Amino acid sequence: MEHEPGQVRASDKEREETVAFLRAALAEGMLTLEECDERQAAAYAAKYRDELDVLLTDLPRQLRWRTPEARAEFRRWGRRKAFVGLAVLGTLVAFAALTGGHFFWPILPITFVALLVLRRKAFRRMAGRGHGCGPHRTFGPASA
């Protein structure tokens, strides 16, 4: 068994991630069906991580976030973050209610967080409609 001292074996999970990345590249039109099939076969046959990296060298790294697995992980991360935020806000509200203060001070962080959430939703909505930064953006009525 010959292998170079710096090589690390690839796991099944890494092979599956590479195949998902290749499928996303196929869906984006960066690979032909034949190229994708060849690379998938090579990914499943790979023993070392270096062999997997070679299959992805000519594809943009941003494509990793377009795989279904990456999107699901990002959604899980967002839900955890939202849960922690709601727990902190609930603690602040409970503390304010128990102290019996005259000014309901937790309304300030609650309002701040609500404005951030609404702003993010508005940006996402605009991005979905093709609005955004860049040379394709037009201001005012479109001239034909």
Secondary structure, DSSP 8 states (H G I E B T S, - for coil): ----TT--B--HHHHHHHHHHHHHHHHTTSS-HHHHHHHHHHHHH--BHHHHHHHHTTS-GGGGGGSHHHHHHHHHHHHHHHHHHHHHHHHHHHHHHHHT-SS-TTHHHHHHHHHHHHHHHHHHHHHHTT-SSSTT---SS---
